[in-house]
Amino acid sequence: MGCGRVGASLAQNLEEHGHSVAVIDQNPDAFRRLPPDFGGNKVTGLGFDRDTLSKAGIDDAFGFAAVADGDNSNILAARVARETYGIENVVARIYDPHRAEIYQRLGIPTVATVRWTALQVLRRLLPLGSTSEFVDSSGQVKLVQIDVHEGWIGRPLRALEDASSARVAYLTRFGDGILPGAESVLQENDTVHVLVLVDQLAHVERVLARAPEVSE
């Protein structure tokens, strides 16, 4: 839902990866943002209206992305897709970071646009310790992108885990996501994403912000 710059880009990328796509927007002129050869279904209407969703093929949908301009319409459409049609893969773009946290805890994955952009800019200016990427519905477990001292480079990821009590979920290496194995080693320029208990996050940040202790 939403054929702005984000929605049009998302639809195009999905189609390029071989997926069938339907795009919903209440403004038919918005579909001009799609490439001329776009082969998906273009449906004019509200993304939380059942007739509109039916025309878009919601009954056969694998996923639903609500990326219109309004927080209220995005979260309403996402909840209808999840709760009425049983779509498991749902995500909503939310501008208000406080709302995003609330809906995240209700089990609806969100992208908090303003906060995400600000954090990405800050990450390129100075180390931040960690940036939250996901919080489970209980609010007790976080997936975070964490800054790691250069002294950990060349060391096994299991050493990071043993020292910090966090669990390395995946690495981003040269733009690609990497699932670590038992013998995986941290390389220069790797981005580290860890799972951590919320009440242990400060401890994990402190441990990984320092060089590892060298055993005698």
N, C-alpha and C positions, 0 to 999 in steps of 0.2 A: 504494500500500500504506500503510495506516494511516488510521483514521477518527477521529483526535483532532480538536482544534480546527483545526489546520493542514490536515489531510487533508480534513475536511469542507468547510472554506472553499474549498480548492483545487478540489474536485470540483464544488461549486456554481458557482464562477466559470467553470470550463471549460464546464459545461453551459449557463450563461447566454450564453456566446460561441458556442453552436451545436455544441459537440463532444459526441460520445457518450462516456460515462465509465463505467468499472467501478471499484468501490472494494472493496479487500480488507482485512479485519480479522479477527483470530482471535476477537474478542469480539463476538458478534452484537448486544449491547446498544449497542455503539459507533455503530451505524447510526442511532441516535436523534438524533444530532447533525445528520444530514442533514435538509433541509426536507421537509415532508410531500409536496410535489409533485415530489420528486426522481425523475427517470425513468431513471436509470442502473441498472447491474447491481450488486447488493450480494452479495459472495461471502465466506462465512465460511471462514477457513483461514489458513495461513501464506503470506506473500507470496513465499517462495522455493521453495514446493512446486509441482512441475510440474503436478499435477492441479488445484491451486487456480488456478494461472496459466492453465491451459487453460480452466477454467470462466469465467475473467474475460475471455477472448478475446485472450490474449497474441499469438496467431499473426497477428492483424490489427491489432495496436496500433501507433500512430504514436510514442507516447512512454510512459515509465514513471517515476513519481515515488515514491521510497521515503521516506516521512515518518512512519514509526512512531516509538516512543519509544526504541528501542534502536539504538545505533551498529552493533553486529554484525549484527543482522537487516537493517538498512537497506543496509549495504554488500554483504551476501551477496545480497540480493534484487536490488540494482542490477547486480551482476556476473552473476547468472544471466540477467537480462533482456538485458544487453549481449552476453555471451559465448555463451549457449546459444541465445537466440532472435534475436540480431542486431538488437535495437532500438537505433537510433542515438541517439535523444533520451532520455537517461537522466539523472536527477539524484537524489542522495541527501542527506538531511539528516544531518549529523554534529555531535554535541555537542563532541567532542574536537578542538580545532583542529589538533593535531599529526597526528592521523589524517587529517583533512580534506586537509591539504597532501599527504600521501603518496598518497591516492587520486586527488587532482586530477592529480598527475603521472602516474598510471597511466591517465589518460584518462577518469576518471569524474567529471563535474562534481559538486561538493558545495556545500552551504550549511552553513557552520560556525555553528550557531545562537548559541552563547554569544559568540564573537568578533564576529560580525556585530552583535549587539545592543549589545555594549559599545562598538564603534566608532561606531555610529550615535548613541549617547548622547554620547560624547566629541566627535563632530563638532559637536554643538549647544552644546558648552561652550567649545571652543577649536579653532583651526585645527591640523590634524595634519600638513600637508604632503601626504601621499597615503595612500590606503587601497587595498590590493590587492583586485581583484575577480575576476581570473582569471590563472592561470599556465599557459603552454603545457606540453606534455608533456616538453619538453627542459629546462624551468626557466630558459630564457634570455629569454623575452619575457613581459611582464606587461601586463595591462589594469588601470589604476588610476584611481580617482577622485582628482583632485588639486586642492588649494587654489591659487587664482590671485589675485595681488595686484589690488586694485581698479583700479590704473593700466592694466591691460590691457583694461578695459571700453571698448567702442567701437572696438577695434582688430581687424583681420582675423585670423581664426584662423591663417592662413598665417604671420602674424608670430610667433605663439606657437611654431609648428613650427620656423620658421627659427632662432629664438633658442635653443630648447631641444633640438632634434633629436628631440623626441617627435612622435608623430602623433596628431592629435585623431580619436578613433574615433567619438564622438558626444557630444551635449550633452543634458542634461536641463533642459527649459525649461517652467516652470509645470506640472511633473509629467509632461510628455510627452517621449519620446525624439525627438531631432532628428538626422538625418544631415547633417553640414555639407557645403556646396557650396563651389565655388572662391571665392565672394565672401562667405562667411558671416562675420559679425562677432560678437564676444562681447558679450552683453547683460548688464545687471545681473541678479543672482540666477541666472544660468546655472550649472549644475553641469557641470564639464568632466571627461570621461573620455578618457584618452590611452593609446596603446600605446607602450611604452618598453622598451628593453633593460635587463635587471636591473642590469647593472653601470653603467648611466648614470642610474639613478633618482635618486640623491642630487644629481647635477648638475642634472637637470630640476627637482627640487624647489627648489633654490637659485635657479635662473633665474626660475621662475614665481612665487616668493614675493616677488620684488622688482619694483618698477615698471620698465617697459621703458625702455631707454636712449633718450634723445631725440637724434636726429642733428642736428648743426648745419646 
